[in-house]
Structure formats: structure tokens, C-alpha cells
Amino acid sequence: MDSDLILVIVVLVALIFSFSNGFQDTGNLIATSVSTGAASPRVAILFVSVLNFLGAFISIQVATTVATELVDPEALSGSAPLNIVFSGLAAAISWNLVSLYLRLPSSSSHALIGGIVGATVAAVGTGALDASGLVGKFLVPAVIAPILAFLVAAAGIAVCYRTVRRLRPGPVTRGFRFGQIASGGMLALAHGTNDAQKTMGVITLALIADGTLGPGSDPPFWVIVTAALAIALGTYAGGRRTSRTSHTRIIKIDAAQGFSAQGAESSVILAASYLGFPLSTTQVIGGGNMGSGVAKRLSAVRWPVAGNIVSAWILTLPAAAVFGAVVYGFTVFAGGGAAGPVLISLAAAALAVRAMVSRIRQSRPMAGG
């Protein structure tokens, strides 16, 4: 009975994580198009939300990687495997909220990986980790992908400027703004393809660890649909606070740079998704935008701001790992069954209700005397 209850909680928390991932990344997806005037915020949010949903159905390679090449489910038997998955998810959501409050565009992907790794190590040590998968499928691509997006975007904007240098600025700008609709759509599709699959993979990992699915199973269709819907709803819900940090504060982008950056970013993310590499889309988008700015001139990039963001990226994985270990420790302290996840979920719900009530009260007009 405890196992069934924890599994339900894990699925719900995983979907909340997918929602928070979409919420946090809305700014990353729309900021370039909005800042260049290619689309209004309202239209851009709806556009990327729909494509986020559709992108989740393109493939399952990333979900398979998360479910099978991060942690060995068989090594978790007898060690409360569902509590480990729950702790990783709770840690990732907690770090997402902390970074959102601090207006830091941290990586939800790295928060999830760090949270699960930290909880697993706290529970059974490093033996349950798939070292080759962790390095080859998670850590190495995490380093290479933003650099590759940087280089591709820099090359792309150089070609664009060379191609249109003798044309009138007005038609050129309008043309690149139109192109941004296509490149921004591809970026949103790529985001849904990579990021929604991480939630699918975590739920599948939980189902395998619980014995509901056999080892190496693909995500069930209901998992794909719910993860896609959660990230799309989260994207639609907003996230403009991070858009100021991740884009407009780093660099002022023109339409040509936006087109080149979005094209480079979507290409890198789609290629990685095809290969089954779970990427930090936040880092890839940041790398692409900086690459398109550097190709124009070094001073176009606000390097102190970029440095702070890179520091946040580096901090995310170890911080989430600590969160994951702490949450798992609490579940053990609470008895190791469903008590820990239930108590944490109730506490989180109470805090959410309190925050909502506080916001409602603040929004009420003051009574006049």
C-alpha cells in the first residue's frame, strides 16, 4: 500500500516538475523573438506552448536515457527506490523555485540530475550510479552543447551579415523577423522534445523501480501525454522574470542575431535529442545568444552578467545534489515509507496556499477612510 501511494505521489510531483520546467523556461523561449519585435509576448507564449506540447511526441530517446543510464533500477531494490526518485524530484523543484526567486536562469535538467544523484548516493552510495552513462550521456554533452551552440550561432550571424550587407536595412529586418517565427517555432519544438522527455524518463524509472514495468521498458503513452501537457501548461503560465536575466541583460539582440541564435540552438537541441542526450536547454540558449553577439563585437555581450549566469549553471548540479540528499534523509527519518513523501507534499501544498492567499490579500485595494 505504501508503495502504491508513493508511486502516485512520484507521478504527481514529476508532473509538477515538468510544469515548473516549462514555467521557468518560458522566458528563454520567447525573449529573443519579443525583444526584436518579431512577435508580441502574448502570441509568442501561446505559440511556444503549443509547439512544446507537440515536440514531446517526436521521440523517446532522451526519456530512455534518463530511465536507464543514470541510475541502475535493479541496484535500488530494498532501498526505498521510489523515495529516491521522489527526493530527486523534490530537490529539483526546490532548486527551481530558489533560482526563480533569485532570478537566476539555472538548469532544470541539471537540477533533476543532481537531485536524483544526491538522493541515490545518500541512500546506497555511488554503486547504483551508472558512471559511464552519467559522464557520457549527461555531463559531457552538458559541457559541449552550449559551446557548440555558441560556435554555430557565431558562424550563422557572420554568414547572415555578409549576405545582406548591401541590402536596405528595413526589408532585411522585416525578413529576419519573419524568419524568427520559423526559428523560434523550431526552438520551442526542440525544447519540448528534450525537456518533456526528462519527466517521462523519471516516471518510467519509478515504474521500473517499483516493478510496474520491466527493465528497459519504454514510457507508456499516458506518461508521454501527461508530461507533454504539463510542460505546455507551465510554458503558457509564464516566466518573464527569467527572460530579462537570460537574454536582454546579457546582450541586446537584433533580428538577424535572433534568427541565427534560435536556428543554432534548435539544431543543437534536436540533434542531441535524436542521440538521446538530455541537455540543459537554458545553457544551450544562453550559449547561442552569446555566440550571435560575440560575432558582431565582443562589447555587445555584458560579460559580468554572463559570468553570474555561468556561475549559477555550475552551482546547480551540486546544490540540487545536496537538496536531494537532505530530502532523502528526511524520508528515512520519517520511517522510510510513505510518511516522508506525504509530509513533504502536505508542507509544500500548505506553503503554496499561504503564498496564494498572501498574493490575493496584497492585490486587494486598501479601504479608504
C-alpha positions in Angstrom: 0.0 0.0 0.0 2.9 2.4 0.9 4.5 1.6 -2.5 1.3 2.5 -4.4 0.9 5.7 -2.5 4.5 6.8 -3.1 4.2 5.9 -6.8 1.2 8.2 -7.1 3.0 11.0 -5.3 6.1 10.5 -7.5 4.0 10.8 -10.7 2.2 13.9 -9.4 5.5 15.5 -8.3 7.1 14.6 -11.6 4.3 16.4 -13.5 4.7 19.4 -11.2 8.4 19.4 -12.0 7.5 19.4 -15.7 5.1 22.3 -15.2 7.8 24.2 -13.3 10.3 23.5 -16.0 8.0 25.0 -18.6 7.2 27.9 -16.4 10.9 28.7 -15.8 11.8 28.3 -19.5 9.1 30.5 -21.0 11.4 33.5 -20.8 14.2 31.6 -22.5 11.9 30.6 -25.4 10.2 34.0 -26.1 12.7 36.6 -25.1 14.6 36.7 -28.3 11.6 37.0 -30.6 9.9 39.5 -28.3 13.0 41.7 -27.8 13.4 42.0 -31.6 9.7 42.7 -32.3 9.2 39.5 -34.2 6.2 38.6 -32.0 4.2 40.1 -29.1 4.6 38.4 -25.7 1.0 37.0 -25.7 1.3 35.5 -29.2 4.8 34.2 -28.5 3.7 32.4 -25.3 0.8 30.7 -27.0 2.9 29.7 -30.0 5.7 28.2 -28.0 3.3 26.4 -25.6 1.6 24.6 -28.4 4.9 23.6 -30.0 6.3 22.5 -26.6 3.4 20.1 -26.4 3.8 18.7 -29.9 7.6 18.4 -29.5 7.2 15.9 -26.7 5.8 13.3 -29.2 8.7 13.4 -31.6 10.9 10.8 -29.9 11.6 8.9 -26.7 15.4 8.6 -26.8 16.0 11.1 -24.1 13.4 9.5 -21.8 15.1 6.1 -22.3 18.5 7.7 -21.4 17.0 9.1 -18.2 15.2 5.9 -17.3 18.1 3.5 -17.9 21.5 5.3 -18.0 21.6 7.5 -14.9 20.7 5.0 -12.1 20.5 1.2 -12.2 17.0 0.5 -11.0 17.9 -3.1 -10.0 20.6 -1.7 -7.7 17.9 0.2 -5.8 15.9 -2.8 -4.7 15.4 -2.9 -1.0 16.4 0.7 -0.5 13.2 2.6 -1.0 13.7 3.3 -4.7 10.6 5.4 -5.0 11.7 7.6 -2.1 14.9 8.1 -4.0 13.1 9.3 -7.2 10.7 11.4 -5.1 13.7 13.0 -3.3 15.4 13.9 -6.6 12.2 15.4 -8.0 11.6 17.4 -4.8 15.1 18.7 -4.8 14.9 19.8 -8.4 11.6 21.6 -7.8 13.1 23.3 -4.7 16.1 24.5 -6.6 13.9 25.7 -9.5 11.9 27.8 -7.0 15.1 29.2 -5.4 16.6 30.1 -8.7 13.3 31.7 -9.9 13.2 33.8 -6.7 16.8 34.9 -7.2 16.1 35.4 -11.0 18.9 33.0 -12.0 18.4 31.0 -15.2 19.6 27.7 -13.7 19.2 24.5 -15.5 16.1 22.4 -14.6 17.8 19.4 -16.2 20.9 19.7 -14.1 18.7 20.2 -11.0 16.9 17.0 -11.8 20.1 15.1 -12.4 21.8 16.5 -9.3 18.7 15.8 -7.2 18.5 12.1 -8.2 22.3 11.6 -8.0 22.3 13.2 -4.5 19.4 11.1 -3.2 20.9 7.9 -4.7 24.3 8.4 -3.1 22.7 9.2 0.2 20.6 6.0 0.0 23.0 3.4 -1.3 26.3 5.1 -2.2 27.8 5.6 -5.7 27.4 1.9 -6.6 23.9 2.4 -8.0 25.0 5.2 -10.4 25.7 4.3 -14.0 29.1 6.1 -14.2 29.6 5.7 -18.0 26.0 6.9 -18.7 26.3 9.8 -16.2 29.5 11.0 -17.8 28.9 10.1 -21.5 25.2 11.0 -21.8 24.8 13.7 -19.2 27.9 15.5 -18.1 30.0 15.6 -21.4 27.0 16.8 -23.5 26.2 19.4 -20.9 29.7 21.0 -21.5 29.8 20.6 -25.2 26.3 21.7 -26.2 26.4 25.4 -25.2 29.9 25.7 -26.7 28.6 24.2 -29.9 25.6 26.5 -29.9 27.9 29.4 -29.4 30.1 28.5 -32.4 27.2 27.7 -34.7 25.4 30.9 -33.8 28.6 32.9 -34.3 29.1 31.3 -37.8 25.5 31.8 -38.7 25.3 35.5 -37.9 28.6 36.1 -39.8 27.1 34.5 -42.9 23.8 36.5 -42.4 25.6 39.8 -42.1 27.8 39.0 -45.1 24.8 38.0 -47.2 22.7 41.1 -46.5 25.4 43.8 -46.1 24.4 45.7 -49.3 20.7 45.5 -48.8 18.4 48.1 -47.3 18.1 47.7 -43.5 14.2 47.9 -43.4 13.4 45.0 -45.6 16.3 43.0 -44.1 15.0 43.5 -40.6 11.4 42.5 -41.6 12.7 39.4 -43.4 14.7 38.3 -40.4 11.8 38.9 -38.1 9.7 36.7 -40.3 12.4 34.1 -40.2 12.4 34.3 -36.4 8.9 33.0 -36.4 10.2 29.8 -38.0 13.4 29.6 -36.0 11.6 30.4 -32.7 9.0 27.7 -33.5 11.8 25.1 -34.1 13.3 26.1 -30.8 10.1 25.6 -28.9 9.6 22.2 -30.7 13.1 21.2 -29.7 12.6 22.3 -26.2 9.5 20.1 -25.8 11.3 17.2 -27.4 14.2 17.3 -24.9 12.8 18.7 -21.7 9.4 16.9 -21.6 11.2 13.6 -22.1 13.1 14.1 -18.9 9.9 13.9 -16.9 8.8 10.9 -19.0 12.2 9.2 -18.1 11.9 9.9 -14.4 8.3 8.5 -14.2 9.4 5.4 -16.3 12.4 5.0 -13.9 9.9 5.0 -11.0 7.7 2.5 -12.7 10.6 0.2 -13.4 12.0 0.5 -9.9 8.5 -0.3 -8.5 8.2 -3.4 -10.7 5.2 -2.0 -12.6 7.3 -2.0 -15.8 10.1 -4.4 -16.8 13.7 -3.3 -17.2 14.3 -1.3 -20.3 10.7 -0.5 -20.9 9.6 2.5 -23.0 7.4 5.2 -21.4 3.7 4.3 -21.6 1.6 6.5 -23.8 -0.2 8.1 -20.8 3.2 9.2 -19.4 4.1 10.9 -22.7 0.8 12.7 -22.9 0.7 13.9 -19.3 4.4 15.1 -19.4 3.7 17.0 -22.6 0.6 18.6 -21.2 2.3 19.6 -18.0 5.3 21.3 -19.7 3.0 23.1 -22.2 0.7 24.4 -19.4 3.8 25.5 -17.5 5.1 27.3 -20.5 1.8 29.1 -21.0 1.7 30.1 -17.3 4.6 32.4 -17.8 8.2 33.1 -16.7 9.0 36.6 -17.9 11.2 37.3 -14.9 13.9 34.9 -16.2 13.7 36.3 -19.7 15.2 39.6 -18.5 18.1 37.8 -16.9 18.9 35.2 -19.5 18.7 37.3 -22.6 18.1 41.1 -22.6 20.5 41.6 -19.7 23.2 39.6 -21.4 23.0 41.1 -24.9 20.8 43.4 -27.0 19.9 41.3 -30.0 18.8 42.4 -33.4 16.5 40.4 -35.7 19.4 38.8 -37.6 21.2 37.7 -34.4 17.9 36.4 -33.0 17.3 34.3 -36.2 20.9 32.9 -36.1 20.8 32.2 -32.4 17.5 30.4 -32.5 18.5 28.4 -35.5 21.7 27.3 -33.9 20.0 26.5 -30.6 17.2 24.4 -32.1 19.7 22.5 -34.3 21.9 21.5 -31.3 18.9 20.5 -29.1 17.2 18.5 -31.9 20.5 16.7 -32.7 21.1 15.9 -29.1 17.5 14.6 -28.7 18.0 12.3 -31.6 21.1 10.9 -29.9 19.4 10.6 -26.6 21.4 13.3 -24.8 19.4 15.2 -22.1 20.6 18.8 -22.4 20.2 21.9 -20.4 18.2 23.9 -22.9 18.8 27.0 -20.8 22.5 26.7 -21.3 22.2 26.0 -25.0 20.0 29.1 -25.5 22.4 31.2 -23.5 25.4 29.9 -25.5 23.6 30.6 -28.8 22.7 34.1 -27.8 26.2 34.9 -26.6 27.7 33.5 -29.8 25.5 35.7 -32.0 26.6 38.7 -30.0 30.3 38.0 -30.0 30.3 37.6 -33.8 29.2 41.2 -34.0 31.6 42.6 -31.4 32.9 41.5 -28.0 31.5 44.5 -26.3 28.0 43.5 -27.3 27.9 41.0 -24.5 27.5 42.1 -21.0 30.2 39.8 -19.6 29.7 40.4 -15.9 26.0 39.3 -16.2 27.0 36.3 -18.4 29.6 35.4 -15.7 27.0 35.4 -13.0 24.7 33.2 -15.1 27.5 30.7 -15.8 28.2 30.6 -12.1 24.6 29.7 -11.5 24.8 26.9 -14.0 27.9 25.5 -12.3 26.2 25.7 -8.9 23.0 24.0 -9.9 24.1 20.3 -10.0 25.9 20.2 -6.7 23.3 22.3 -4.9 20.5 20.1 -6.2 22.5 17.0 -5.1 22.7 18.3 -1.6 19.0 19.1 -1.6 18.3 15.5 -2.9 20.4 14.0 -0.1 18.7 16.1 2.6 15.2 15.3 1.3 16.0 11.6 1.2 17.4 11.8 4.7 14.1 13.3 5.9 12.2 10.4 4.3 14.4 7.9 6.2 13.9 9.9 9.4 10.1 9.7 8.9 10.2 6.0 8.7 11.3 5.2 5.1 7.8 4.5 3.8 5.1 6.9 2.5 5.2 9.2 5.6 8.1 11.3 4.3 6.8 12.0 0.8 3.3 12.6 2.3 4.6 15.1 4.9 6.8 16.9 2.4 3.9 17.1 -0.1 1.5 18.5 2.5 4.0 21.0 3.7 4.6 22.2 0.1 0.9 22.4 -0.5 0.4 24.5 2.7 3.2 26.9 1.6 1.7 27.2 -1.8 -1.7 28.0 -0.4 -0.2 30.5 2.0 1.6 32.2 -0.8 -1.5 32.4 -2.9 -3.6 33.8 -0.1 -0.8 36.4 0.6 -0.8 37.4 -3.1 -4.6 37.8 -3.1 -4.5 40.0 0.0 -1.8 42.2 -1.5 -3.8 42.6 -4.6 -7.0 43.8 -2.8 -7.4 47.6 -2.8 -7.0 49.4 0.5 -10.2 50.6 2.2 -10.4 54.4 2.2 -11.1 56.4 5.4 
